[in-house]
């Protein structure tokens, strides 16, 4: 009974962490992430007013990066956001950090709440973190994977931003470095938190969380992205087969 109570409490804690992380990911990262990107211990402005400015900066940067590419000036981004250039740098430190925040936010949007009235739903990672046994885990992971795939398919801006990263990295090597330094777990913190919660409760045995996040992403989502980049789309039947086999491969690898 004590073990069951502990597992229940741990599951609830893990669920709360995932729900919190999904909310945080819509605000495009944390000040700790920014510090890693800029290589300093700078603390970003905090508070409700600062959060509104941060969101305005990210929205403006997203619009201008998609329209003009990474070469757009920070002064133009500041003007679009209705803030000073100093404010932009206070929040992000560099254009590389801002661009990375924009793209990371786009990658995590299919994992969170609908944006701008879009009622498509992303995967329920909190439900995944609450899985109670191997059978429940398989069902929750399959359901989450299917929702993730559908959300990625519907995310036109995310697709455009991924293309932009691939294109601009050749012109701006510092962008590629910032992107790599962020790491797979940093790109998908909500997924990392879900897997960590499951490992903490003994449902998965994950010796390297960063590798596990990348493997899950590769098994479930990469096939969709590869086909989309070439103007094609996987059929529903093939997508479902890839999902089922991907979940099976992942669970066999990380079964305790």
C-alpha positions in Angstrom: 0.0 0.0 0.0 2.8 2.4 0.8 4.5 1.7 -2.6 1.1 2.3 -4.4 0.7 5.6 -2.5 4.3 6.6 -3.4 3.7 5.8 -7.1 0.4 7.7 -7.1 2.0 10.8 -5.5 5.0 10.6 -7.9 2.6 10.3 -10.9 0.6 13.3 -9.7 3.9 15.2 -9.2 5.1 14.2 -12.7 1.8 15.2 -14.2 1.9 18.6 -12.6 5.4 19.1 -13.9 4.4 18.3 -17.4 1.4 20.6 -17.3 3.6 23.3 -15.9 6.2 22.7 -18.6 3.6 22.8 -21.4 2.5 26.2 -20.2 6.1 27.4 -19.9 6.9 26.2 -23.4 4.2 28.5 -24.8 6.2 31.4 -23.3 9.2 30.2 -25.2 11.7 28.9 -22.7 13.1 30.2 -19.4 15.8 32.6 -18.3 18.0 29.7 -17.5 17.8 28.5 -21.1 18.6 32.0 -22.3 21.7 32.1 -20.1 23.0 28.9 -21.7 22.4 30.3 -25.1 24.2 33.6 -24.4 27.0 32.0 -22.3 26.3 34.4 -19.4 24.6 34.3 -16.0 22.3 37.2 -17.1 18.9 37.1 -15.6 16.1 38.1 -17.9 13.5 40.6 -16.8 10.6 39.0 -14.9 7.0 39.9 -13.9 3.8 40.1 -15.8 4.8 43.2 -17.7 8.1 41.7 -18.8 6.3 38.5 -19.9 4.0 40.5 -22.1 6.9 42.3 -23.7 8.7 39.0 -24.2 5.7 37.5 -25.9 5.4 40.5 -28.1 9.1 40.3 -29.1 8.8 36.6 -29.9 5.7 37.2 -32.1 7.4 40.0 -33.9 10.6 38.0 -34.4 8.6 35.0 -35.7 6.8 37.2 -38.2 10.0 39.0 -39.5 12.2 35.9 -39.5 9.6 34.1 -41.7 9.3 37.1 -44.0 12.9 38.3 -44.2 15.1 35.5 -42.9 17.7 35.6 -40.1 19.3 38.6 -41.6 16.6 40.9 -40.4 17.9 43.6 -38.0 17.1 43.6 -34.2 16.0 47.2 -34.6 13.3 46.1 -37.0 12.2 43.4 -34.6 12.1 45.9 -31.8 10.0 48.3 -33.8 7.6 45.5 -34.8 7.2 44.5 -31.2 6.7 48.1 -30.0 9.7 48.0 -27.7 13.3 49.4 -27.7 16.2 47.4 -29.0 17.7 47.5 -25.5 14.6 45.7 -24.2 15.0 43.0 -26.8 18.6 42.4 -25.8 17.7 42.5 -22.1 15.3 39.6 -22.7 17.4 37.5 -25.1 21.0 38.8 -25.2 21.6 38.0 -28.9 19.7 37.5 -32.2 20.9 33.8 -32.1 19.2 33.3 -28.7 16.0 35.0 -30.0 15.9 33.0 -33.2 16.5 29.8 -31.2 13.7 30.7 -28.8 11.3 31.3 -31.7 12.1 28.0 -33.3 12.0 26.0 -30.1 8.6 27.6 -29.3 7.4 26.5 -32.8 8.6 23.0 -32.2 6.9 22.7 -28.9 3.6 24.2 -30.0 2.3 20.9 -31.2 3.0 19.6 -27.7 0.9 22.3 -26.0 -2.3 24.3 -26.2 -3.9 25.4 -29.5 -2.6 28.7 -30.7 -4.5 31.6 -32.3 -7.9 29.8 -32.3 -6.6 26.6 -33.8 -8.6 23.8 -32.1 -6.3 21.0 -33.1 -5.0 19.2 -30.0 -1.5 18.2 -29.2 -0.5 15.1 -27.3 -1.6 14.7 -23.7 1.8 14.5 -22.1 0.4 14.8 -18.6 -1.7 11.7 -19.3 1.4 9.9 -20.5 3.3 10.8 -17.3 0.5 9.3 -15.2 0.7 5.9 -16.9 0.2 3.2 -14.2 1.5 0.0 -15.8 3.2 -1.2 -19.1 -0.1 -1.7 -20.9 -1.4 1.8 -19.9 2.0 3.2 -20.9 1.7 1.7 -24.4 -1.8 3.1 -24.9 -0.8 6.5 -23.6 2.3 6.7 -25.7 0.5 5.6 -28.8 -2.3 8.2 -28.3 0.3 10.9 -27.6 2.3 9.9 -30.6 -0.7 10.0 -32.9 -1.8 13.4 -31.6 1.8 14.7 -32.0 2.0 13.5 -35.6 -1.4 15.1 -36.5 -0.3 18.4 -34.8 3.0 18.5 -36.6 1.3 17.8 -39.9 -1.0 20.8 -39.4 1.7 23.2 -38.3 2.6 25.2 -41.4 4.6 27.8 -39.6 6.7 25.3 -37.8 7.5 23.7 -41.1 8.5 27.0 -42.5 10.7 27.7 -39.6 12.5 24.4 -39.9 13.1 25.2 -43.5 14.5 28.5 -42.5 16.9 27.0 -40.0 18.3 24.7 -42.7 18.6 27.5 -45.2 20.1 30.2 -42.9 22.5 28.0 -41.1 24.8 28.1 -44.1 24.8 31.9 -44.2 25.0 32.3 -40.4 27.1 29.6 -38.7 26.4 31.1 -35.3 22.8 30.1 -35.7 23.6 26.5 -36.2 25.9 26.5 -33.2 23.2 28.0 -31.0 20.7 25.5 -32.3 23.0 22.5 -31.5 24.0 23.8 -28.1 20.3 23.9 -27.1 20.2 20.1 -27.3 17.3 17.6 -28.0 16.0 17.7 -24.4 16.1 21.5 -24.6 14.1 21.5 -27.8 11.4 19.4 -26.3 11.4 20.0 -22.6 7.8 18.7 -22.2 8.7 15.4 -23.7 11.9 15.2 -21.6 9.9 15.8 -18.5 7.3 13.1 -19.4 10.0 10.5 -20.0 11.9 11.5 -16.8 8.7 11.1 -14.7 8.1 7.6 -16.2 11.7 6.6 -15.5 11.5 8.0 -11.9 8.5 5.7 -11.3 10.2 2.6 -12.8 8.1 2.3 -15.9 11.1 3.1 -18.2 14.8 2.6 -17.8 16.5 5.5 -19.5 20.2 5.8 -19.0 20.6 8.8 -21.4 17.5 11.1 -21.5 18.9 13.3 -24.3 19.3 10.2 -26.5 15.9 8.9 -25.6 14.1 12.2 -26.5 15.9 12.2 -29.9 15.1 8.6 -30.5 11.4 9.0 -29.7 11.2 12.1 -31.9 13.0 10.3 -34.7 10.7 7.2 -34.5 7.4 9.2 -34.4 7.9 12.6 -36.1 11.0 12.6 -38.3 9.4 10.5 -41.1 6.6 13.0 -41.4 9.0 15.9 -41.6 11.3 14.3 -44.1 8.4 13.7 -46.5 6.9 17.1 -46.0 10.2 18.8 -46.8 10.0 17.3 -50.2 6.5 18.3 -50.8 5.0 14.8 -50.1 2.9 13.4 -47.3 2.8 9.9 -45.7 -0.6 8.3 -46.1 -2.7 7.6 -43.0 -2.2 3.9 -43.2 1.6 4.1 -43.4 1.7 6.7 -40.7 -0.3 4.4 -38.4 2.0 1.5 -39.1 5.1 3.6 -38.4 3.5 4.9 -35.2 2.7 1.3 -33.9 6.2 0.0 -34.8 7.9 3.2 -33.4 6.2 2.8 -30.1 7.0 -0.9 -30.0 10.7 -0.2 -30.7 10.9 2.5 -28.1 9.3 0.5 -25.4 11.4 -2.6 -26.1 14.6 -0.5 -25.9 13.6 1.2 -22.6 11.7 -1.5 -20.8 12.9 -1.8 -17.2 
